[in-house]
Amino acid sequence: MDTTRDDARWELLVRRDPRADGGFWYGVKTTGIFCRPSCPSRRPKRENVVFFADVPEAERAGFRPCRRCRPESESRAEPHLGTIVRACRLIDGAEEPIPLAALAASAGMSPYHFHRVFRKIVGVTPKGYADQRRAEKLKDGLRRGMSVTRAMYDAGFGSGSRLYGSAGELLGMTPSRYRAGAAGVAIRYGLARTPLGWLLAAATDRGVCMIALGNSPGPLIRHLGDRFPRALLREGDRELSGWVAQVAAFIESPRGVLDLPLDIRGTAFQRRVWEALRAIPPGKTASYAEVARRIGRPTAARAVARACASNDLAVAIPCHRVVRGDGAPGGYRWGAARKRALLEREKTNR
């Protein structure tokens, strides 16, 4: 088994990257169903996924096609998918940002129509997609040990001032520190028992950077270490202990607003989603589609779901208050049972 190739495929699946459609298919062992990489169905667990080079291979293995993404069909219902995939590849390969008019011309569309179709299929605007890809390239280059200057130019940042002006939002620290695995960055953490299991909260000097829930302390601490492999991790001081207690008390009896200084890192789109989530009061919920409409992206419900899944700050950024269109809780990074329990506690304490 080529684990390196499968890891790359998994990353494309996690992003539901439409450019990967036709390059491989994946099956879910627990359901016996196979899908395209861009399938909007709920993301399966990594250990339950097997990859296939083509449809016949998936069918020979005993998997049946998904009814949502129709992986056995030659073309998707969306007639412009191929055009938008080609536009994404143009953006990926460009050394400088491509103007909207030029992208639209290459697709044979007007700028307005191209912008609308691109956002509908990809979930973000062409500029938003380009910004995300640039951030991903920057992070990848720094993780692979490139110099900050080389990673900056390879990712399409035309100047150091542009990079350092956005480094806090993209990386949460300077590019040189990110390159070193957060080497030298002091991260304090604390643990507490709650009615929903163990709570870990961690903070940099910018604010709380992680709030996670789990069944035991060990995996939570390891997850923090994996996220910041060369940071200086140490148990929290009095200030952090107060924040941990504040989060635990909110979980116990959720009322009002959890007011903490937060070190929030993400793309511009993710930050817009997270701000919208913080506006949902305790005891209330909104669907992924409703959140998409609130941020002015009515066709980006799937992208909203991905932003929720990328949230590192449980409860403080209340992604548990976002539910499916039919009212069902849907997925949750820290477990569906915890999501249901949080929602029930919030309704009880209204």
C-alpha positions in Angstrom: 0.0 0.0 0.0 1.3 3.4 -0.9 0.6 5.3 2.3 2.1 8.5 1.1 -0.3 8.6 -1.9 -3.2 7.6 0.3 -2.4 10.4 2.8 -2.4 12.9 -0.1 -5.8 11.5 -1.3 -7.1 11.8 2.3 -6.2 15.5 2.4 -8.1 16.1 -0.9 -11.1 14.2 0.5 -11.1 16.3 3.7 -11.1 19.4 1.6 -13.8 17.9 -0.8 -11.5 19.2 -3.5 -13.5 19.1 -6.9 -10.2 19.0 -8.8 -9.6 15.5 -7.5 -12.8 14.1 -9.1 -11.9 11.6 -11.7 -8.4 11.0 -10.2 -9.6 8.5 -7.6 -12.6 7.3 -5.7 -13.0 6.3 -2.1 -15.1 3.7 -0.3 -16.4 3.6 3.3 -16.1 0.2 4.8 -18.8 0.7 7.4 -21.4 1.6 4.8 -20.2 -0.3 1.7 -20.6 2.9 -0.4 -18.1 4.5 -2.7 -17.9 8.2 -3.6 -16.1 11.0 -5.4 -13.6 13.1 -3.4 -15.9 16.1 -3.6 -19.0 14.2 -2.2 -20.9 16.4 0.2 -21.8 13.5 2.5 -20.6 13.5 6.1 -16.8 12.9 6.3 -16.0 9.3 7.3 -13.3 8.3 9.8 -9.9 7.8 8.2 -9.6 4.2 9.4 -12.8 3.3 7.5 -11.7 4.7 4.1 -10.2 2.7 1.2 -9.2 4.3 -2.1 -9.7 3.1 -5.6 -8.2 4.1 -8.9 -11.4 3.7 -10.9 -15.1 2.8 -10.6 -14.7 -0.9 -11.7 -12.1 -1.4 -8.9 -14.6 -0.1 -6.4 -17.4 -2.3 -7.7 -15.2 -5.4 -7.8 -14.4 -4.8 -4.1 -18.2 -4.9 -3.4 -18.9 -1.2 -2.9 -22.1 0.4 -4.3 -22.3 4.0 -5.7 -23.3 6.9 -3.5 -26.7 8.3 -4.5 -25.6 11.9 -3.7 -22.5 12.3 -5.8 -23.2 9.6 -8.4 -19.6 8.4 -8.7 -20.4 6.0 -11.5 -21.6 8.7 -13.9 -19.2 10.3 -16.3 -20.2 13.8 -15.5 -21.7 15.6 -12.5 -25.1 17.3 -12.6 -23.2 20.6 -12.4 -22.5 21.5 -16.0 -19.7 24.0 -15.3 -17.7 21.7 -13.0 -15.0 21.0 -15.5 -14.6 24.7 -16.3 -14.3 25.6 -12.7 -11.8 22.8 -12.1 -9.6 24.2 -14.9 -9.9 27.6 -13.3 -8.8 26.2 -10.0 -5.8 24.7 -11.7 -4.9 28.0 -13.3 -5.0 29.7 -9.9 -2.9 26.9 -8.4 -0.2 27.3 -11.0 -0.1 31.1 -11.1 2.9 32.9 -9.7 0.9 36.1 -9.3 -2.8 36.6 -8.5 -4.9 36.3 -11.7 -7.5 39.1 -12.2 -11.1 38.0 -12.1 -11.6 39.3 -15.7 -8.8 37.1 -16.9 -10.2 34.0 -15.2 -13.6 34.7 -16.5 -12.3 35.1 -20.1 -10.4 31.8 -19.9 -13.7 30.2 -18.9 -15.7 31.9 -21.6 -18.0 33.7 -19.1 -18.7 37.2 -18.0 -16.9 38.1 -14.7 -20.2 38.3 -12.9 -21.4 34.8 -14.1 -18.0 33.3 -13.5 -17.8 34.7 -9.9 -21.3 33.3 -9.1 -20.7 29.9 -10.6 -17.2 29.5 -9.0 -18.7 30.4 -5.6 -21.5 28.0 -6.0 -19.3 25.0 -6.9 -16.2 25.7 -4.7 -17.9 27.4 -1.8 -15.7 30.5 -1.8 -15.0 33.3 -4.3 -12.1 33.0 -6.7 -10.1 35.5 -4.5 -11.0 33.5 -1.4 -9.9 30.3 -3.0 -6.6 31.9 -4.2 -6.0 33.2 -0.7 -6.6 29.8 0.9 -4.3 28.1 -1.6 -1.6 30.7 -1.0 -1.8 30.1 2.7 -1.6 26.4 2.2 1.5 26.7 0.0 3.1 29.0 2.5 2.5 26.5 5.4 3.6 23.6 3.3 6.8 25.3 2.4 7.6 26.3 5.9 6.9 22.8 7.3 9.3 21.4 4.7 12.0 23.6 6.0 12.2 26.2 3.2 13.5 29.6 4.1 10.9 32.2 4.9 11.8 34.2 1.8 11.6 31.2 -0.6 8.3 29.9 0.9 6.9 33.5 0.7 7.7 33.9 -3.0 6.7 30.3 -3.9 3.3 30.9 -2.3 2.8 34.0 -4.3 3.4 36.7 -1.7 4.9 39.6 -3.6 6.6 41.2 -0.7 7.6 40.6 2.9 5.3 43.3 4.2 2.2 41.6 2.6 3.2 38.3 4.3 4.0 39.7 7.7 0.9 41.9 7.7 -1.3 38.8 7.5 1.0 36.3 9.3 -0.9 36.6 12.6 -4.2 35.5 11.0 -2.7 32.9 8.7 -0.2 31.3 11.1 -0.8 32.6 14.6 2.9 33.6 14.9 5.7 34.9 12.7 6.6 32.8 9.7 10.0 31.9 11.1 8.5 30.5 14.2 5.9 28.5 12.2 8.7 27.1 10.1 10.4 25.9 13.3 7.3 24.1 14.5 6.4 27.0 16.9 9.9 26.6 18.3 10.3 29.0 21.3 6.6 29.8 21.4 5.4 29.4 25.0 2.0 27.7 25.2 0.4 27.2 28.5 -2.2 24.5 29.0 -4.6 23.4 31.7 -7.0 20.5 32.2 -10.3 20.0 34.0 -13.1 17.4 34.3 -16.5 18.5 33.0 -19.8 16.8 32.6 -18.8 16.1 29.0 -15.4 14.5 29.8 -12.0 16.1 30.0 -11.4 19.7 28.9 -8.0 21.1 27.7 -7.5 24.8 27.2 -4.2 26.2 25.8 -3.0 29.8 25.3 -0.2 31.8 23.7 0.5 35.3 24.7 -2.1 36.4 22.1 -4.9 34.5 23.9 -6.6 31.1 24.1 -5.6 29.1 21.0 -7.2 25.7 21.7 -10.1 24.4 23.6 -10.6 20.6 23.1 -12.8 17.9 24.6 -11.9 14.3 25.1 -12.2 11.1 27.1 -8.9 11.4 28.9 -6.0 13.9 29.3 -3.3 12.0 27.5 -4.7 12.2 23.9 -5.6 15.8 24.4 -2.1 16.8 25.4 -0.6 14.7 22.5 -3.0 16.5 20.1 -1.7 19.9 21.4 1.9 18.7 21.0 1.2 17.5 17.4 -0.3 20.8 16.5 2.8 22.7 17.9 5.6 20.2 17.8 8.4 22.4 19.0 6.6 24.8 21.2 7.4 25.2 24.9 4.5 23.5 26.4 4.0 24.0 30.1 1.2 23.7 32.6 -0.8 26.8 33.1 -0.4 29.7 35.5 -3.1 31.4 37.6 -4.4 33.3 34.6 -4.9 30.2 32.5 -6.4 28.3 35.4 -9.0 31.0 35.6 -9.8 30.6 31.9 -10.1 26.8 32.2 -12.4 27.2 35.2 -14.5 29.7 33.2 -14.9 27.3 30.2 -15.7 24.4 32.6 -18.3 26.5 34.3 -19.8 27.5 31.0 -20.1 23.8 30.0 -21.7 23.0 33.3 -24.3 25.8 33.1 -24.1 27.7 29.7 -25.5 31.2 30.1 -24.5 34.5 28.4 -21.3 34.8 26.5 -18.0 33.0 27.1 -15.8 36.1 27.3 -12.1 35.1 26.7 -9.2 36.6 24.8 -8.8 34.3 21.8 -5.9 33.6 19.5 -7.9 32.8 16.3 -6.1 31.6 13.2 -7.8 30.8 9.9 -8.6 31.9 6.4 -10.7 35.0 5.8 -13.7 32.8 5.0 -13.2 30.7 8.2 -13.0 33.8 10.3 -16.2 35.1 8.8 -18.0 31.8 9.6 -16.6 31.7 13.2 -17.7 35.3 13.8 -21.2 34.4 12.7 -21.2 31.4 15.0 -20.3 33.6 18.0 -23.4 35.6 17.2 -25.7 32.6 17.7 -27.0 32.9 21.4 -27.0 29.9 23.8 -30.1 27.8 23.4 -30.5 28.7 19.7 -29.3 26.9 16.6 -28.8 27.7 12.9 -28.4 25.4 9.9 -25.3 25.4 7.8 -27.3 27.0 5.0 -28.6 29.8 7.4 -25.0 30.6 8.4 -24.0 30.7 4.8 -26.8 33.3 4.1 -25.8 35.3 7.1 -22.3 35.8 5.8 -23.5 36.6 2.4 -22.6 33.3 0.8 -25.9 31.6 0.4 -24.5 28.7 -1.7 -21.6 27.9 0.6 -23.3 25.6 3.1 -20.7 22.9 2.6 -17.8 25.3 3.0 -19.5 26.5 6.3 -19.5 22.9 7.4 -15.8 22.5 6.7 -15.1 25.7 8.6 -17.0 24.3 11.6 -14.9 21.1 11.4 -11.7 23.2 11.4 -12.6 25.1 14.6 -10.0 24.6 17.3 -11.9 26.5 20.0 -14.8 24.3 21.3 -17.6 26.3 23.0 -15.8 29.6 22.6 -16.6 29.4 18.9 -19.9 27.5 19.2 -19.9 25.3 16.2 -22.1 22.9 18.2 -25.0 25.4 17.5 -24.9 24.7 13.8 -27.2 21.8 12.8 -28.4 20.2 9.6 -31.3 21.6 7.6 -33.7 19.0 8.9 -32.9 20.0 12.5 -30.7 16.9 13.2 -27.5 17.7 15.1 -25.1 16.5 12.4 -21.4 16.0 12.9 -19.2 17.5 15.6 -15.4 17.5 15.9 -15.6 16.4 19.6 -18.3 13.8 19.1 -22.0 13.8 18.3 -23.0 12.8 21.8 -21.2 15.9 23.2 -22.9 18.1 20.7 -26.3 16.8 21.7 -25.5 17.3 25.4 -24.3 20.9 24.9 -27.4 21.8 23.0 -29.6 20.2 25.6 -27.8 22.0 28.5 -28.2 25.3 26.7 -31.9 24.8 26.1 -32.3 23.9 29.8 -30.4 27.0 31.0 -32.1 29.5 28.8 
